[in-house]
Amino acid sequence: MKILLVVPAYNEEKSILKVYKKITEHNKHNQLKYDCIVINDGSKDKTEEICIKNNIPYVSLVHNLGIGGAVQTGYKYALEKGYDIAVQFDGDGQHDINHISNIVEPIINGEVNMVIGSRFIDDNSSEFKSSLLRRCGIKIISFFIKLVTRKRVYDTTSGFRAVDRKLIEFFATDYPTEYPEPVSTTKILRCGYKVKEVPVSMNKREAGVSSITAWKNVYYMINVVLSIILVGLEKRK
């Protein structure tokens, strides 16, 4: 199967080369061929320059579209190039390349359409589980996803995910720009696609600033919950 790693990057000059080298070294060591495309989301630093200098495959967006727009660009690329599986893989060093085989395996075996790398289904899987505030927010989102879909998702904001060809097509045309991980997961569950979580370990961001900065206020949480509820209402229509 053709597998593509979609690497969204916004101002990741300090980490993007290291992430790319980890991918190429993993391929070489394990005799694999995970292709990679960096989506340079309108970075204002030297992210694009580093990609050019080191022959890193990339697509540059003229404007910053946010994580949702950047990832959807990756899905459009995967669809156009005929990939069977697309894996979201952060450009900040948080995701562990060694877990990709576990994430794609259930898709290769035909068990599910999407696999989420989760820090929370196994207490020992990841030492880094984010801040207490974010974990509380994740639990609230998890509650509302189950309310709307009747399916439990533990790591609702995990960007370490893999999807099959059907969902590559789905996300290439329909992917949320706001709160993309929880909203897209809710949407596909409501549409009857199969989702599975597998335990992974994650690392602290190596450099740069997280794109998720609104966790500290109630406004963000209200909007995530409302977006999930709206997905449920749209399906009922």
N, C-alpha and C positions, 0 to 999 in steps of 0.2 A: 504494500500500500504506500501511496505517496503521502508523506506527512510533512506539514508546514508549521513552523513555529512563528507565530505572529507576535512581534516584539514592539509594543507601543512605547515611544520614547519622547519625553518632553524635557528638554534641558538636562540630558543625562550624559554630558561630556565626561564626567568623572567615572562612569560605570559602564557605558555601552560597549567599549572595546573589551573590557574584562568579561562581560556577559557573552559576547560573541565568541571569544576565545574558549570559554567553557563549553560552548555548544560544539565548536569544531574539534576540540580535544576529546570530548565525550564521543563524538562520532568516530574519530580515529581509533580510540581505545577499545570501543565496543563493536567496531565494524558496522556502524549504522550510517544512515543517510537522512538525517533530519534536515530538511531545508529550512532556511530562515529568511524572513523579511522584516526589516526594521521599519516601522512607520514613524517617521520624524514629524511629530505633530506641531509644526510651526515653531520649533525650538529657536531661542534667541542666543544660544551659546554656540559651542563648536561641535555639536552633535553631528550635523551633516558633514562638516569638514572631516571629522574623524572617520565617518563612514566612507567617504570618498578616498581618503588617504590609505585606508586599510582594506579596500575592496569589499566592504560589507554591503550586501544587497539591501537596498532601502528604497522607500518611496517618501518623498517630502510633500507635506501639505502646505499650501500657501499660507493658510491661517491656522491658528490653534483651534481645533474642533473639540478638544476634550477627549477623555478616555473612550467614550462611546463612539464618537466619530472616527477616532484613530483605529479602534479595533474593527469597526465595520469596514473601513478601508482594507484592512487585512483580509477580511472575509471576502470582499469583492475580488481581491487579488487571488485568493485561494480558489474561488469559483472559476475565474477566468483561466487559471493555469491548470485546472483539472485535478486539484488535490482531493484525496479521499478523507483526510483527517486534518483539522486545523487545531493547533494548541496555542492558547494565549500564554505568553511567557513574558513577564515584566522585564523592562530594561534597567531596573534599579538594583538588580542582584538579590531580590528577595526570594525568588523561586529557585529550587534545587533541581538541576538538570537530571540528577539521578532518579527522580521520581517520575519522569515522563513515561517510561516503559509501563509503570503501574497504571498511569492515567489512561494511556491509549489502549491497553490490553482489553478491557471490557468492550470497547468499540470494535476492535479487530475481531473479537469473538462473537460479535453480533448481539451482545446482551442489551446494550443501551444506545441511546443517541448522544448523550452528553455525560461526561464524567467531570466531577468537581474535586479538585484537590483540597482536602479539608484538614484544618488544624484541630477540630473539635470532636470528631467521632471516636478518636483514640486519645486518651489522656497523655500517653507517652509519645505521640507521634511528632510533636513539635514543641520545643522549649519556648520559642517565640510565638506568642498568641495575641499580640497587640496589647493596647492599654485596656485598663478596666472599663473605662468609659465606652470604648469601641466594642468591647465584648458584650456589655449590657445592651448596646444598640443592636448588635447582631442577634441577640436573643429575642429582642422585640420584633425585629424583622422576621425572624424565623417563625415566631408565633403567628404573624399575619399571613405569611406564605402558606402555612399549614391551614389556616382558617379559610383561605381562598381556594387552595388546591387539594387539601386533604393529604398532602405529602409533606413530610418533615425534611427540611434542609437545614443543616447545622451551620456550615460556614457560608452564610448567605452573600457575603461580599468578596469571596475569594475570586481573584482574577486568574488563578491557575486552573484552567479548564480546557477540555478537549471536546470537540464535536465531530460528528460524522458528516458525510456528504449532504444528507438531507438538511441538516441544520446549517451547514455552510450556505446552502441555497437560501434557507429561511432568513438567516442573519444578514446576508448580503443585501437583502431588500427591506428587511424589517428588524432594526436593532435600535434600542432606545439610547438617546444621547444623554438623558438624565438618569442617574442611578442605574447604570446598565446591567450590572451583575444581578441584583435581586429582581429587577423588573423583567429582564429577559428570561430568567429562570422561572419566574411565575408564569410568564406568557407561554413558554413551551410546555410546562406541566399542564396548564389548562387546555392546551391543544392536543394532549395525549402522548407527547413524546416521553421517552423513558430517560430518567436521570439517576445517576448513582454517585455517591461520594466515596472516595478512597482516602486513607490517611496519608498525609505528607508532612514534611517538616518545612518550615519557612524561616528565612533569615531576616534580620533587621535590614532596612534600606542601607545600602553602602554609601550613598551620597545623594545630593539633591534634596528636593522638597516633595513630600507626598502630594498627589493631586486631590486627595480626600482631606480637605481642611475644614469642612463644615460639620464634622461630627460633634463639635463642641457646643452646638446650639440646638435648641428644641425645634427650631424652624426646619432644619434639615430632616430630622426624624419624622416630623409630621408629614413632610412632602414625600418621603420614601413610602410611608404607610399609605398615604392617599393614592400614590401611583400604583401600588399593589392592589388596593381595593378597586381602582378604576379598571385594571386589567380584568378582574373578576366580573365587573359589571359589563364590560365590553363583550366578554364571552357569553354572558347570559342573553345579551341582545340577539 
